[in-house]
């Protein structure tokens, strides 16, 4: 059924596409016959002529513009942009037990998360958006998070950055729709483990919630607030992203899809 979406030959940029959700999305677009450029801080190589890597700091305007130019030079244009690159550093706004300690939000953490999660999306969207507007077509998918819709204990700056992405999606949809450009958001909830879920991340998040790492892990696969009673699969997110990027979704615009198994506030 690969041809059902009619994505063959389309050129896609996936930021943060070396691991996690991004890698699953990259593989799905390759399965659909697309040309894919992966923008990431990790340097990779590929023997597949349809898959190219470009080492890029997504928060650096010059590097982002060079990455987009690289894509056009190799594949002629850009048809889809997946704004997936992101970072999460769990912290508390105020750590009563250890003020100004390792797990209390500070300017350095704030700036790093916002630079990648918000500035990076803005820079990539603007650089690719110019191409979309000029040719009168294109799809932009902004990767948000269920926490951006609901908030998240110990992840306030991450949740805030992702809610900013939700606002980008709604606002840019109003601006770019008149040029035939669609903008859609995807907000995954708890997903299966990837290399991005490090022990350091788990220790930090567990600390902010005053629980053990083992207790934190219990919530990955079965939680009262997730009616489906399990974590999500990376492929389930990738399937939605591919569909949104296709003409099958040609009237879907300006909304953010929550892919979280029905998870709610409680």
ChimeraX attribute file (.defattr): number of C-alpha atoms within 10 A of each C-alpha:
attribute: neighborCount
match mode: 1-to-1
recipient: residues
	/A:1	6
	/A:2	12
	/A:3	10
	/A:4	11
	/A:5	16
	/A:6	16
	/A:7	23
	/A:8	16
	/A:9	16
	/A:10	19
	/A:11	24
	/A:12	28
	/A:13	27
	/A:14	24
	/A:15	28
	/A:16	26
	/A:17	26
	/A:18	21
	/A:19	16
	/A:20	18
	/A:21	24
	/A:22	26
	/A:23	20
	/A:24	20
	/A:25	26
	/A:26	28
	/A:27	17
	/A:28	18
	/A:29	27
	/A:30	19
	/A:31	13
	/A:32	20
	/A:33	18
	/A:34	21
	/A:35	25
	/A:36	28
	/A:37	26
	/A:38	27
	/A:39	30
	/A:40	23
	/A:41	17
	/A:42	15
	/A:43	12
	/A:44	13
	/A:45	9
	/A:46	9
	/A:47	7
	/A:48	10
	/A:49	9
	/A:50	16
	/A:51	19
	/A:52	19
	/A:53	23
	/A:54	22
	/A:55	16
	/A:56	22
	/A:57	20
	/A:58	29
	/A:59	20
	/A:60	15
	/A:61	18
	/A:62	12
	/A:63	18
	/A:64	25
	/A:65	18
	/A:66	14
	/A:67	25
	/A:68	20
	/A:69	17
	/A:70	17
	/A:71	24
	/A:72	14
	/A:73	10
	/A:74	14
	/A:75	17
	/A:76	11
	/A:77	19
	/A:78	25
	/A:79	23
	/A:80	25
	/A:81	25
	/A:82	28
	/A:83	27
	/A:84	26
	/A:85	25
	/A:86	22
	/A:87	16
	/A:88	20
	/A:89	19
	/A:90	27
	/A:91	26
	/A:92	24
	/A:93	18
	/A:94	15
	/A:95	15
	/A:96	10
	/A:97	7
	/A:98	10
	/A:99	13
	/A:100	14
	/A:101	14
	/A:102	12
	/A:103	22
	/A:104	18
	/A:105	22
	/A:106	15
	/A:107	7
	/A:108	8
	/A:109	17
	/A:110	16
	/A:111	13
	/A:112	16
	/A:113	20
	/A:114	22
	/A:115	19
	/A:116	21
	/A:117	27
	/A:118	23
	/A:119	20
	/A:120	24
	/A:121	24
	/A:122	19
	/A:123	20
	/A:124	25
	/A:125	23
	/A:126	15
	/A:127	17
	/A:128	23
	/A:129	23
	/A:130	11
	/A:131	18
	/A:132	25
	/A:133	16
	/A:134	10
	/A:135	15
	/A:136	14
	/A:137	18
	/A:138	25
	/A:139	25
	/A:140	28
	/A:141	25
	/A:142	25
	/A:143	27
	/A:144	29
	/A:145	27
	/A:146	23
	/A:147	22
	/A:148	23
	/A:149	18
	/A:150	13
	/A:151	18
	/A:152	16
	/A:153	15
	/A:154	23
	/A:155	22
	/A:156	21
	/A:157	24
	/A:158	27
	/A:159	22
	/A:160	20
	/A:161	25
	/A:162	26
	/A:163	22
	/A:164	16
	/A:165	27
	/A:166	24
	/A:167	15
	/A:168	21
	/A:169	26
	/A:170	17
	/A:171	13
	/A:172	19
	/A:173	20
	/A:174	15
	/A:175	13
	/A:176	19
	/A:177	17
	/A:178	11
	/A:179	14
	/A:180	15
	/A:181	24
	/A:182	28
	/A:183	28
	/A:184	25
	/A:185	27
	/A:186	24
	/A:187	22
	/A:188	23
	/A:189	23
	/A:190	21
	/A:191	21
	/A:192	15
	/A:193	16
	/A:194	11
	/A:195	8
	/A:196	12
	/A:197	13
	/A:198	11
	/A:199	11
	/A:200	11
	/A:201	15
	/A:202	17
	/A:203	18
	/A:204	21
	/A:205	23
	/A:206	19
	/A:207	18
	/A:208	20
	/A:209	16
	/A:210	12
	/A:211	12
	/A:212	13
	/A:213	16
	/A:214	11
	/A:215	11
	/A:216	16
	/A:217	13
	/A:218	10
	/A:219	16
	/A:220	18
	/A:221	16
	/A:222	14
	/A:223	16
	/A:224	12
	/A:225	15
	/A:226	21
	/A:227	13
	/A:228	15
	/A:229	16
	/A:230	18
	/A:231	19
	/A:232	20
	/A:233	17
	/A:234	19
	/A:235	15
	/A:236	15
	/A:237	23
	/A:238	20
	/A:239	14
	/A:240	14
	/A:241	22
	/A:242	21
	/A:243	16
	/A:244	25
	/A:245	27
	/A:246	17
	/A:247	13
	/A:248	13
	/A:249	13
	/A:250	14
	/A:251	9
	/A:252	14
	/A:253	22
	/A:254	21
	/A:255	15
	/A:256	24
	/A:257	17
	/A:258	19
	/A:259	20
	/A:260	22
	/A:261	18
	/A:262	12
	/A:263	19
	/A:264	13
	/A:265	9
	/A:266	7
